[in-house]
Amino acid sequence: MKRTKKQIAEYYRNMTIETASKRKQLVLLHEKLGKLIRRAVRAEKKGRILRLELTQGQNIISQLQIALREDAREAAESLFLLYDYIYTKLESQSPDDWHQALEITDTLTETFQELLKRK
């Protein structure tokens, strides 16, 4: 079976995530979340709604919430609340809410990227 370039790229992305360390996976998930929100924001500016991207973003948030560690209870609770807030903003029909979600996501991404560099 011959694969398309898109299928090959998707396979490579999946393998990158699956073989990455837990810390790197965390960064990759935040980066993907930001990418999905940006795509939805750009589409909205052109008069389209990309509900699929926002739903995929919510799925990533759910994965991040599940992955929170119990042994870091205080940090986990704070992150859980942030993720819940982002999730709620993505449910909204308002692009302003999506922008707020994107700002928080970008800040979290930068934070986890910095932590990854230090470890």
C-alpha positions as a Markdown table, in Angstrom:
| # | Residue | x | y | z |
|---|---|---|---|---|
| 1 | Met | 0.0 | 0.0 | 0.0 |
| 2 | Lys | 1.5 | 3.3 | -1.1 |
| 3 | Arg | 1.2 | 6.1 | 1.5 |
| 4 | Thr | 0.7 | 9.7 | 0.7 |
| 5 | Lys | 3.0 | 12.5 | 1.9 |
| 6 | Lys | 0.4 | 13.5 | 4.5 |
| 7 | Gln | 0.2 | 10.0 | 5.8 |
| 8 | Ile | 3.9 | 9.7 | 6.1 |
| 9 | Ala | 4.2 | 13.0 | 7.9 |
| 10 | Glu | 1.4 | 12.0 | 10.3 |
| 11 | Tyr | 3.2 | 8.7 | 11.0 |
| 12 | Tyr | 6.5 | 10.5 | 11.6 |
| 13 | Arg | 4.7 | 13.0 | 14.0 |
| 14 | Asn | 3.1 | 10.1 | 15.9 |
| 15 | Met | 6.5 | 8.2 | 16.2 |
| 16 | Thr | 8.2 | 11.4 | 17.4 |
| 17 | Ile | 5.6 | 11.7 | 20.2 |
| 18 | Glu | 5.6 | 8.0 | 21.1 |
| 19 | Thr | 9.4 | 7.7 | 21.4 |
| 20 | Ala | 9.9 | 11.0 | 23.2 |
| 21 | Ser | 10.6 | 11.3 | 26.9 |
| 22 | Lys | 7.6 | 12.2 | 29.1 |
| 23 | Arg | 8.9 | 15.7 | 29.5 |
| 24 | Lys | 9.3 | 16.1 | 25.7 |
| 25 | Gln | 5.8 | 14.6 | 25.2 |
| 26 | Leu | 4.4 | 17.3 | 27.5 |
| 27 | Val | 6.1 | 20.0 | 25.4 |
| 28 | Leu | 4.9 | 18.4 | 22.1 |
| 29 | Leu | 1.3 | 18.2 | 23.4 |
| 30 | His | 1.3 | 21.9 | 24.4 |
| 31 | Glu | 2.8 | 22.9 | 21.0 |
| 32 | Lys | 0.1 | 20.9 | 19.2 |
| 33 | Leu | -2.6 | 22.5 | 21.3 |
| 34 | Gly | -1.3 | 25.9 | 20.4 |
| 35 | Lys | -1.2 | 25.0 | 16.7 |
| 36 | Leu | -4.8 | 23.8 | 16.7 |
| 37 | Ile | -6.1 | 27.0 | 18.4 |
| 38 | Arg | -4.1 | 29.2 | 16.0 |
| 39 | Arg | -5.6 | 27.3 | 13.1 |
| 40 | Ala | -9.1 | 27.9 | 14.4 |
| 41 | Val | -8.4 | 31.6 | 15.1 |
| 42 | Arg | -7.1 | 32.1 | 11.5 |
| 43 | Ala | -10.1 | 30.3 | 10.0 |
| 44 | Glu | -12.5 | 32.4 | 12.0 |
| 45 | Lys | -10.9 | 35.5 | 10.6 |
| 46 | Lys | -11.7 | 34.2 | 7.2 |
| 47 | Gly | -15.3 | 33.6 | 8.2 |
| 48 | Arg | -15.0 | 29.8 | 8.9 |
| 49 | Ile | -15.3 | 27.9 | 12.1 |
| 50 | Leu | -13.0 | 24.9 | 12.6 |
| 51 | Arg | -14.9 | 23.1 | 15.3 |
| 52 | Leu | -12.8 | 20.0 | 14.7 |
| 53 | Glu | -9.6 | 21.8 | 15.7 |
| 54 | Leu | -11.1 | 23.1 | 18.9 |
| 55 | Thr | -12.4 | 19.6 | 19.7 |
| 56 | Gln | -9.0 | 18.1 | 19.1 |
| 57 | Gly | -7.6 | 20.7 | 21.4 |
| 58 | Gln | -10.0 | 19.7 | 24.1 |
| 59 | Asn | -8.9 | 16.1 | 23.6 |
| 60 | Ile | -5.3 | 17.2 | 24.2 |
| 61 | Ile | -6.3 | 19.1 | 27.3 |
| 62 | Ser | -8.1 | 15.9 | 28.6 |
| 63 | Gln | -4.9 | 13.9 | 28.0 |
| 64 | Leu | -2.8 | 16.5 | 29.9 |
| 65 | Gln | -5.3 | 16.5 | 32.8 |
| 66 | Ile | -5.1 | 12.7 | 33.0 |
| 67 | Ala | -1.3 | 12.8 | 33.0 |
| 68 | Leu | -1.0 | 15.1 | 36.0 |
| 69 | Arg | 1.0 | 13.5 | 38.7 |
| 70 | Glu | -0.6 | 12.8 | 42.1 |
| 71 | Asp | 2.7 | 13.2 | 44.0 |
| 72 | Ala | 2.9 | 16.9 | 42.9 |
| 73 | Arg | -0.5 | 17.6 | 44.3 |
| 74 | Glu | -0.4 | 21.4 | 44.6 |
| 75 | Ala | 1.1 | 22.0 | 41.1 |
| 76 | Ala | -1.2 | 19.3 | 39.7 |
| 77 | Glu | -4.3 | 21.0 | 41.1 |
| 78 | Ser | -3.2 | 24.4 | 39.7 |
| 79 | Leu | -2.5 | 23.0 | 36.3 |
| 80 | Phe | -5.8 | 21.0 | 36.3 |
| 81 | Leu | -7.7 | 24.3 | 36.9 |
| 82 | Leu | -5.8 | 26.0 | 34.1 |
| 83 | Tyr | -6.5 | 23.2 | 31.7 |
| 84 | Asp | -10.1 | 23.2 | 32.7 |
| 85 | Tyr | -10.3 | 27.0 | 32.0 |
| 86 | Ile | -8.7 | 26.5 | 28.6 |
| 87 | Tyr | -11.1 | 23.6 | 27.8 |
| 88 | Thr | -14.0 | 25.9 | 28.7 |
| 89 | Lys | -12.7 | 28.7 | 26.5 |
| 90 | Leu | -12.4 | 26.3 | 23.6 |
| 91 | Glu | -16.1 | 25.3 | 24.0 |
| 92 | Ser | -17.1 | 28.9 | 23.5 |
| 93 | Gln | -18.2 | 30.3 | 20.2 |
| 94 | Ser | -16.2 | 33.5 | 20.9 |
| 95 | Pro | -12.8 | 34.0 | 19.1 |
| 96 | Asp | -11.9 | 36.3 | 22.1 |
| 97 | Asp | -12.1 | 33.3 | 24.3 |
| 98 | Trp | -10.0 | 31.3 | 21.9 |
| 99 | His | -7.4 | 34.1 | 22.1 |
| 100 | Gln | -7.4 | 33.9 | 25.9 |
| 101 | Ala | -6.9 | 30.1 | 25.7 |
| 102 | Leu | -4.1 | 30.6 | 23.2 |
| 103 | Glu | -2.3 | 33.1 | 25.5 |
| 104 | Ile | -2.4 | 30.7 | 28.4 |
| 105 | Thr | -1.3 | 27.7 | 26.2 |
| 106 | Asp | 1.6 | 29.7 | 24.8 |
| 107 | Thr | 2.8 | 30.6 | 28.3 |
| 108 | Leu | 2.5 | 27.0 | 29.4 |
| 109 | Thr | 4.4 | 25.9 | 26.3 |
| 110 | Glu | 7.2 | 28.3 | 26.9 |
| 111 | Thr | 7.4 | 27.3 | 30.6 |
| 112 | Phe | 7.6 | 23.6 | 29.8 |
| 113 | Gln | 10.2 | 24.2 | 27.0 |
| 114 | Glu | 12.3 | 26.1 | 29.5 |
| 115 | Leu | 12.0 | 23.3 | 32.0 |
| 116 | Leu | 13.0 | 20.7 | 29.4 |
| 117 | Lys | 16.2 | 22.7 | 28.6 |
| 118 | Arg | 17.1 | 22.7 | 32.3 |
| 119 | Lys | 16.7 | 19.0 | 32.9 |
